[in-house]
């Protein structure tokens, strides 16, 4: 049965090559007559976003958190408006989170065993993705404004996420790992994902972090928690794409097209890093990084 399924690497590689072709087309356009003086500088400037895409996607797909925790501070430093920063972050995550979701789904297929530790994966994804989409579109449909400006809201979120990741690392789990959703989980997960969807609409990140944190605290397998969070985040950002990328028209497409291929690479690398280096080391690094970012963002507000 497994042999009949499509090759995941091909599914990821082909879109990545298409994105690279688009980026090359942009570079060629910059070289047209009349733009020769600007071409080299603009190309060099935009190509730096490819590295940003790699970094953001590695963080997102190795922790279950969205890449916006990397992209939003970077775009703020570049003078993007709040709407531009959020929309552009959504656009890049459509590349990176999709690559990560396909990679983690492939890993799930290899780990799938009757009564195994990944039995809760599909129910969790289905339950939380539906609730997250409902939360996202509640904000879009009702035009619910964020409770604060992007700067202080993101600073608070970064501090919360950094502390939450530290808690999951330091938490010593006792007893056997859970493998199936309990009645409590069936009630709690949709509520958490709905709240996460609302936060994601404002910040481009949120639902993956909330779900992963809950699953780890509830003693589910760590890689399952990360994988489920990545897939839920991928579905969520794609559900928001019509609003963020087409209706609002705030995304910086040059940045998206250069950062997107990098995000695909980062999404592919993340799973291997988690399995090779261990989730604990990566999470400690990113937790301290988030705490520093949150404090730096918060200090000008004090």
C-alpha positions in Angstrom: 0.0 0.0 0.0 2.8 2.4 0.9 4.4 2.0 -2.6 1.2 3.3 -4.2 1.5 6.6 -2.4 3.2 9.5 -4.1 6.8 10.3 -3.5 6.8 13.0 -0.8 10.2 14.3 -1.9 9.0 14.8 -5.4 5.9 16.6 -4.1 8.1 19.0 -2.2 10.9 19.4 -4.7 8.8 20.3 -7.7 7.1 23.3 -6.0 10.5 24.4 -4.7 12.0 24.4 -8.2 9.0 26.3 -9.5 9.5 28.9 -6.7 13.2 29.2 -7.6 12.2 29.7 -11.3 10.0 32.6 -10.3 12.7 34.1 -8.2 15.1 33.8 -11.2 12.4 35.5 -13.4 12.2 38.4 -11.0 16.0 38.7 -11.1 15.9 38.7 -14.9 13.2 41.4 -14.8 15.5 43.5 -12.7 18.1 43.2 -15.4 15.9 44.7 -18.2 17.1 47.8 -19.9 16.5 50.9 -17.8 16.9 48.9 -14.6 20.5 47.7 -14.9 21.8 50.2 -12.3 19.3 48.9 -9.7 19.4 45.2 -10.6 22.4 44.0 -8.6 21.5 45.9 -5.5 17.9 44.8 -5.5 18.8 41.2 -6.2 21.4 41.1 -3.4 18.8 42.7 -1.0 16.1 40.3 -1.8 18.3 37.2 -1.9 19.0 37.7 1.8 15.4 36.8 2.4 16.1 33.3 1.2 18.3 32.7 4.3 15.6 34.3 6.5 13.2 31.8 5.0 15.5 28.9 5.8 15.9 30.0 9.4 12.2 30.7 10.0 11.1 27.4 8.6 13.7 25.4 10.6 12.4 27.1 13.8 8.7 26.6 12.8 9.0 22.9 11.8 11.4 21.9 14.5 9.3 23.3 17.4 5.7 23.4 16.0 5.7 27.1 16.3 5.0 29.3 13.3 7.8 31.0 11.3 6.3 34.3 12.2 8.3 34.4 15.4 11.3 34.9 13.1 9.7 36.9 10.3 7.7 39.5 12.3 10.7 41.1 14.1 12.8 41.1 10.9 10.0 42.8 9.0 9.5 45.3 11.8 13.2 46.3 11.5 12.8 46.8 7.8 9.9 49.2 8.2 7.0 47.0 7.1 3.6 48.1 8.3 1.8 45.7 10.6 -0.5 44.5 7.8 2.5 44.0 5.4 4.5 42.1 8.1 1.6 39.7 8.9 0.5 39.1 5.3 4.1 38.5 4.1 4.7 36.1 7.0 1.6 34.2 6.0 2.8 34.0 2.4 6.2 32.6 3.3 4.7 30.1 5.8 2.5 28.7 3.0 5.8 27.4 1.5 7.7 26.4 4.7 4.8 24.9 6.7 3.6 22.9 3.7 7.1 21.4 3.2 7.3 20.6 6.9 3.8 19.2 7.0 4.6 16.8 4.1 7.9 15.8 5.7 6.3 15.1 9.1 3.3 13.3 7.5 5.8 11.0 5.7 7.4 10.3 9.1 4.0 9.5 10.6 3.4 7.0 7.9 6.6 5.2 8.8 5.7 5.3 12.5 2.1 4.1 12.1 1.5 0.9 14.0 -1.6 -0.5 15.6 -1.8 0.8 19.2 1.4 2.9 18.6 2.3 6.2 20.1 1.1 8.1 17.0 -2.5 6.9 17.2 -3.7 10.3 18.2 -2.0 12.1 15.3 -4.9 12.2 12.7 -7.7 12.9 15.2 -5.7 15.7 16.7 -4.9 17.3 13.3 -8.5 17.0 12.1 -10.0 18.3 15.3 -7.6 21.2 15.7 -7.4 22.3 12.1 -11.2 22.7 11.9 -11.3 24.7 15.1 -8.3 26.8 14.1 -9.9 27.7 10.7 -13.1 28.7 12.6 -11.0 31.0 14.8 -9.2 32.6 11.9 -12.3 33.3 9.9 -14.1 34.6 13.0 -11.6 37.4 13.1 -11.7 38.0 9.4 -15.5 37.9 9.1 -16.2 40.0 12.1 -13.2 42.2 11.6 -12.1 41.7 15.2 -9.2 44.0 16.0 -6.2 42.8 18.0 -6.2 43.9 21.7 -2.9 45.7 21.2 -0.5 47.0 18.5 1.6 44.4 16.8 4.8 45.3 18.7 3.6 44.8 22.3 1.4 41.9 21.3 4.3 40.1 19.6 6.6 40.9 22.6 4.1 39.4 25.0 3.6 36.4 22.8 7.4 35.8 22.4 7.9 35.9 26.2 5.0 33.5 26.7 6.2 31.1 24.0 9.8 31.1 25.3 8.6 30.3 28.9 6.2 27.7 27.5 9.0 25.9 25.6 11.2 26.0 28.6 8.4 24.4 30.7 8.0 21.6 28.2 11.8 21.0 28.2 12.1 21.0 32.0 8.9 19.1 32.7 9.7 15.6 33.8 6.9 13.4 32.5 6.0 10.5 34.8 4.0 7.4 33.8 3.4 6.0 30.3 2.9 8.3 27.3 -0.6 8.8 26.1 -1.5 7.3 22.7 -5.2 8.1 22.2 -7.3 11.2 22.9 -9.2 11.2 26.2 -12.6 12.8 26.6 -10.9 15.8 28.2 -8.7 16.2 25.1 -11.7 16.0 22.8 -13.2 19.0 24.6 -10.0 21.0 25.4 -8.2 20.7 22.0 -10.9 22.5 19.9 -11.1 25.3 22.4 -7.3 25.7 22.4 -7.1 25.5 18.6 -10.0 28.0 18.2 -8.1 30.5 20.5 -4.9 29.8 18.6 -6.6 30.5 15.3 -7.7 33.9 16.6 -4.1 34.8 17.7 -2.8 33.5 14.4 -5.1 35.9 12.5 -3.4 38.7 14.4 0.2 37.6 14.5 0.5 34.8 11.8 1.5 32.4 14.6 -0.3 31.0 17.6 -2.2 27.8 17.0 0.8 25.5 16.5 2.4 26.7 19.7 -0.8 26.3 21.8 -1.5 22.8 20.5 2.1 21.5 20.9 2.3 22.9 24.4 -0.9 21.2 25.5 0.0 17.8 24.0 3.4 17.8 25.6 2.0 18.8 29.0 -0.6 16.0 28.6 2.2 13.5 28.1 1.9 12.8 24.4 5.1 11.9 22.5 7.1 15.0 21.8 7.6 14.4 18.1 3.9 13.7 17.7 3.1 17.0 19.3 5.5 18.9 17.0 4.4 17.0 13.9 0.7 17.6 14.7 1.3 21.3 15.4 3.2 21.7 12.1 0.4 20.1 10.0 -2.3 22.1 11.8 -0.3 25.3 11.2 0.1 24.5 7.5 -3.6 24.0 7.1 -4.3 27.1 9.0 -2.1 29.4 7.0 -3.5 28.1 3.7 -7.0 28.7 5.0 -6.1 32.3 5.6 -4.3 32.7 2.3 -7.3 34.1 0.4 -7.8 36.9 2.9 -4.1 37.7 3.6 -2.7 37.3 0.1 -5.6 38.2 -2.2 -8.1 40.3 -0.4 -5.8 42.5 1.7 -3.1 42.7 -1.0 -0.6 43.7 1.7 2.0 41.0 1.1 5.4 41.9 -0.3 5.5 39.4 -3.1 9.2 40.0 -3.9 10.1 38.9 -0.3 7.7 36.0 -0.5 9.1 34.7 -3.7 12.7 34.8 -2.5 12.0 33.6 1.0 9.6 30.9 -0.1 12.2 28.5 -1.6 14.4 29.0 1.5 11.4 28.1 3.7 10.9 24.9 1.7 14.5 23.9 2.4 14.2 24.8 6.1 10.9 22.8 6.3 12.7 19.7 4.9 15.7 20.1 7.2 13.8 20.6 10.4 12.5 17.1 10.9 16.0 15.7 10.4 17.5 18.2 12.9 14.9 17.2 15.5 15.6 13.5 15.1 19.4 13.9 14.9 20.1 16.6 17.5 17.1 15.9 19.8 14.1 18.1 20.5 15.5 19.1 23.9 18.6 21.0 22.5 16.7 22.7 19.8 14.0 23.8 22.1 16.4 25.2 24.7 18.1 27.3 22.0 14.9 28.6 20.6 13.4 29.2 24.0 16.3 31.5 25.1 16.2 33.2 21.7 12.5 34.0 22.1 13.0 35.3 25.6 15.7 37.6 24.3 13.6 38.8 21.4 10.6 39.3 23.6 12.6 41.4 26.1 14.2 43.4 23.3 10.8 44.1 21.8 9.3 44.9 25.2 12.1 47.3 26.4 11.2 50.2 24.1 7.6 49.9 25.3 8.5 50.3 28.9 
